[in-house]
Amino acid sequence: MTKQKQIIVVGAGWAGLGATYHLAKQGYQVTLLEAAPYPGGLVAGWKTPGGRSVEGGIHGFWYPYQNIFSLVKELGLEPFTEFTRSSQYSPRGLEVQSPIFQQEPLLPTPLGTFIYPQFNYLPLIDRLSALPMLYSVIDFDNSEEAWQRYDKVTARELFKQFGVSSRLYKEAFEPMLLVGLFAPGEQCSAAAALGMLYYFILAHQPDFDVVWCRGTVGEKIFKPWVEQIEAAGGKVLTNQRVTDLVVEGDKVKGVVCDEDVFAADAVIMSVSVSGMKKIVSNSPTLSSYGEFADLSNLGGIDVLATRLWFDRQVNVPLPSNACFGFDPTTGWTFFDLNTLHDEYKEETGSVIEADFYHANQLLSLSNEEVVAKVHGDLATCIPEFKDAKVVDSSVIGVRQGVTHFAPGSYQYLLKGKTSIENLYMSGDWIITNHGSWSQEKAYVTGLEAANLVIEKFGGSPAKIIPIAPDEPHIQLARTVNQMVRGLGESLLPDFWLP
Ligand SMILES: Cc1cc2nc3c(=O)[nH]c(=O)nc-3n(C[C@H](O)[C@H](O)[C@H](O)COP(=O)(O)OP(=O)(O)OC[C@H]3O[C@@H](n4cnc5c(N)ncnc54)[C@H](O)[C@@H]3O)c2cc1C
């Protein structure tokens, strides 16, 4: 039965590849259409004409990415480094060094997160000012109601409301928002901030531990994954930009790629917000559906990925580093690829990847200007870079590349099911109650979309590993909070803003 069903998946990032792989294994005739010349989406990697490996930003895989870890095991791959420690820099130098949290004595969350990192400057009193925030961490349980309560508040307002010190906000929380949600606190939804911080940092002590690919994710994961998708009967077609869908009577019948139409029994869209907005703006059919027309209320954020090859080795104390305070609303990270990537281990000079988030003002600079800025900022963090010369470089700017979880955006995000009965959505911006973020969320929503197809036409659903349960004291605090909230709601009129 499933063998006769034609499924079209659009977009070959984590979400689209995840959906395609599972459905191909279930015997569906799956075709994945990707606009770019190679699969991978935001995580794609390729070689420069000079044969050097580059990618659109280095990607970390955090401890809770259990579905991705399970996938690479199933694929028989061993792409990752060991867990690494990380540092944080500002223009005054090294600010913080983090341990590998799972190697430290286990404390009830979130104590380990506050106690184990070594802060060079931030006084204890500032760190303690985060304690009242714990109430909102308990109150935000990733439910629909919690998103409604917190989404229209900015993250900055939330931290201010709970009395977080100015230094703690500027030197710890805002840098995390810039790296985790790609935007400064005044431009982030408080709901997204709480969800992201809980998932990556607060839920369990080891959650902030991270591994990296020992080369580009494209080479180490996507290439062999696509081979296995093809071996399972799936087709991955690149250079295929989808421009419209054929919809008749609330059912999608096909996918339009310029002159070609691919017939479909079901379609899974796995494109970014900006990719989806482009398709909708070209499609009178999709625009006639409120949920798709409303996507024009969502936005993307500019990012910039650079790779610099130096003429000599500079000692970078830890392989992954986050930086704040260099530009008012831009965060950046840099990585020592000689340590992380196999191909640069023997390189005579340092190879550094530096990625900038919310990089709006940098995207209009020339490549030379960008490289000079990156070199200067690196030298501020690690002065030995001053004397090192840049011998080669790659600069990749992605306009509107990543989802902007802006205050008030939740109401416009889509769920896996749409009002077109056989059109499903996936990607890192799709609403799911799984609780994950970024690559893991994209992959999980891809599996969830595949499972919606399976619910309709049959097959074995993909097994999705839930995130680890809350620790018992958090569960207790949440239960008590829900009882008090429920009591309040039953006694008080529904009068105030949520
Ligand atoms: C610089 C940077 C650093 C990051 N760091 C991390 C990190 O350390 N860890 C982490 O987990 N996440 C990180 N992320 C986020 C991560 O990259 C994304 O969450 C994830 O890749 C999203 O996957 P996706 O499948 O949802 O979408 P995408 O990767 O955006 O894939 C969508 C695909 O759809 C294709 N497409 C668009 N329009 C069309 C069309 N009309 N027709 C056909 N195809 C189309 C695109 O070409 C693309 O291949 C980072 C992102 C960036 C930019």
The ligand as an SDF file (V2000), in Angstrom:
LIG
                    3D

 53 58  0  0  0  0  0  0  0  0999 V2000
   25.6620   30.3130   11.6510 C   0  0  0  0  0  0  0  0  0  0  0  0
   24.7260   29.3090   12.2630 C   0  0  0  0  0  0  0  0  0  0  0  0
   25.1140   28.5880   13.3670 C   0  0  0  0  0  0  0  0  0  0  0  0
   24.2480   27.6590   13.9420 C   0  0  0  0  0  0  0  0  0  0  0  0
   24.7050   26.9280   14.9890 N   0  0  0  0  0  0  0  0  0  0  0  0
   23.9600   25.9020   15.4390 C   0  0  0  0  0  0  0  0  0  0  0  0
   24.4950   25.0130   16.4020 C   0  0  0  0  0  0  0  0  0  0  0  0
   25.6310   25.1690   16.8600 O   0  0  0  0  0  0  0  0  0  0  0  0
   23.7150   23.9660   16.8110 N   0  0  0  0  0  0  0  0  0  0  0  0
   22.4410   23.7800   16.3300 C   0  0  0  0  0  0  0  0  0  0  0  0
   21.7790   22.8020   16.7160 O   0  0  0  0  0  0  0  0  0  0  0  0
   21.9200   24.6110   15.4230 N   0  0  0  0  0  0  0  0  0  0  0  0
   22.6400   25.6660   14.9690 C   0  0  0  0  0  0  0  0  0  0  0  0
   22.1250   26.4950   14.0150 N   0  0  0  0  0  0  0  0  0  0  0  0
   20.7090   26.3090   13.6210 C   0  0  0  0  0  0  0  0  0  0  0  0
   20.5430   25.1590   12.6310 C   0  0  0  0  0  0  0  0  0  0  0  0
   21.3580   25.3910   11.5120 O   0  0  0  0  0  0  0  0  0  0  0  0
   19.0870   25.0650   12.2150 C   0  0  0  0  0  0  0  0  0  0  0  0
   18.2470   24.9730   13.3430 O   0  0  0  0  0  0  0  0  0  0  0  0
   18.7950   23.8400   11.3470 C   0  0  0  0  0  0  0  0  0  0  0  0
   19.8120   23.6330   10.4200 O   0  0  0  0  0  0  0  0  0  0  0  0
   17.4650   24.0430   10.6420 C   0  0  0  0  0  0  0  0  0  0  0  0
   17.1940   22.9410    9.8100 O   0  0  0  0  0  0  0  0  0  0  0  0
   15.8890   22.8990    8.9160 P   0  0  0  0  0  0  0  0  0  0  0  0
   15.8400   21.5880    8.2610 O   0  0  0  0  0  0  0  0  0  0  0  0
   14.7220   23.3150    9.7510 O   0  0  0  0  0  0  0  0  0  0  0  0
   16.0290   24.0930    7.8510 O   0  0  0  0  0  0  0  0  0  0  0  0
   17.1660   24.5250    6.8330 P   0  0  0  0  0  0  0  0  0  0  0  0
   18.4840   24.0010    7.2480 O   0  0  0  0  0  0  0  0  0  0  0  0
   16.9960   26.0010    6.6710 O   0  0  0  0  0  0  0  0  0  0  0  0
   16.7760   23.7850    5.4830 O   0  0  0  0  0  0  0  0  0  0  0  0
   15.7860   24.2710    4.6290 C   0  0  0  0  0  0  0  0  0  0  0  0
   16.1200   23.8400    3.2090 C   0  0  0  0  0  0  0  0  0  0  0  0
   15.0590   24.2330    2.3470 O   0  0  0  0  0  0  0  0  0  0  0  0
   15.6170   24.6330    1.1090 C   0  0  0  0  0  0  0  0  0  0  0  0
   14.6320   25.4670    0.4190 N   0  0  0  0  0  0  0  0  0  0  0  0
   14.2070   26.7140    0.7410 C   0  0  0  0  0  0  0  0  0  0  0  0
   13.3050   27.1550   -0.1630 N   0  0  0  0  0  0  0  0  0  0  0  0
   13.1580   26.1420   -1.0680 C   0  0  0  0  0  0  0  0  0  0  0  0
   12.3580   25.9820   -2.2310 C   0  0  0  0  0  0  0  0  0  0  0  0
   11.5320   26.9390   -2.6420 N   0  0  0  0  0  0  0  0  0  0  0  0
   12.4500   24.8360   -2.9270 N   0  0  0  0  0  0  0  0  0  0  0  0
   13.2810   23.8370   -2.5240 C   0  0  0  0  0  0  0  0  0  0  0  0
   14.0740   23.9400   -1.4240 N   0  0  0  0  0  0  0  0  0  0  0  0
   13.9980   25.0760   -0.7070 C   0  0  0  0  0  0  0  0  0  0  0  0
   16.8700   25.4040    1.5200 C   0  0  0  0  0  0  0  0  0  0  0  0
   17.7780   25.5330    0.4440 O   0  0  0  0  0  0  0  0  0  0  0  0
   17.3800   24.5150    2.6450 C   0  0  0  0  0  0  0  0  0  0  0  0
   18.2520   23.5330    2.1570 O   0  0  0  0  0  0  0  0  0  0  0  0
   22.9470   27.4580   13.4230 C   0  0  0  0  0  0  0  0  0  0  0  0
   22.5460   28.1920   12.3110 C   0  0  0  0  0  0  0  0  0  0  0  0
   23.4250   29.0900   11.7270 C   0  0  0  0  0  0  0  0  0  0  0  0
   22.9660   29.8340   10.5060 C   0  0  0  0  0  0  0  0  0  0  0  0
  1  2  1  0
  2  3  1  0
  2 52  2  0
  3  4  2  0
  4  5  1  0
  4 50  1  0
  5  6  2  0
  6  7  1  0
  6 13  1  0
  7  8  2  0
  7  9  1  0
  9 10  1  0
 10 11  2  0
 10 12  1  0
 12 13  2  0
 13 14  1  0
 14 15  1  0
 14 50  1  0
 15 16  1  0
 16 17  1  0
 16 18  1  0
 18 19  1  0
 18 20  1  0
 20 21  1  0
 20 22  1  0
 22 23  1  0
 23 24  1  0
 24 25  2  0
 24 26  1  0
 24 27  1  0
 27 28  1  0
 28 29  2  0
 28 30  1  0
 28 31  1  0
 31 32  1  0
 32 33  1  0
 33 34  1  0
 33 48  1  0
 34 35  1  0
 35 36  1  0
 35 46  1  0
 36 37  1  0
 36 45  1  0
 37 38  2  0
 38 39  1  0
 39 40  1  0
 39 45  2  0
 40 41  1  0
 40 42  2  0
 42 43  1  0
 43 44  2  0
 44 45  1  0
 46 47  1  0
 46 48  1  0
 48 49  1  0
 50 51  2  0
 51 52  1  0
 52 53  1  0
M  END
$$$$
